[in-house]
Amino acid sequence: MSVENFLKQYPANLDVRTIVEAKKTEGRSDMSLVAILAAQLAKEGRNGAREIINKLNPSDTMSEIARGDFQRLSVVDRNNMFTNFAGFIFGNSVVSLERTLVNGEYDHEDFCERYNLEINSFQLERIKAGTEKIEKLSSEQLKRMRSLVKEDLTFSIFFEEKGIQALPNTLRRFLETTGIVPLIQNDIVPKYKPRANFLVPNGIL
């Protein structure tokens, strides 16, 4: 189970729409088809990262591993782990961005809770929302975000140079801290977007 598995389960053709619509019916979800696809990518990315990380000592945390324990993994495993983690972060970010446009505010506490719940089955460092649990967005920023989504209903645009600065500040700072954005841009978006394109224009706007 991994990003690679996601690519097999969700083909870049019209079949992906049928598959995701079935997921929506099955889960009675109020999310758009695009967000459901992103959530599935997050799930598969989590599973892929967990499978590789669990090769290490199960008592390890992400902070301990970052100081050198990843070197115990092969180069292939390390690269695959980071790619899967990028898929996990990207998918959860898209779900949060959709909720942001629906609610008019960014809920970082919700993002952190979903992140921590997803990694509960393996050893990664938990994240905390801190004091900025809810980020109120100005009408101008919401307008800018909606304009970008109208350009690209897959939400991929928020991970391009023109879109990153329009992200809610709290989410953007988190992404920049992880250093995962280049991996998302190079390894995840090119695989996700061709699939998500078959799900629009059934976006939320």
Order of alpha helices (4+ residues) and beta strands (2+ residues): alpha-alpha-alpha-alpha-alpha-beta-alpha-beta-alpha-alpha-alpha-alpha
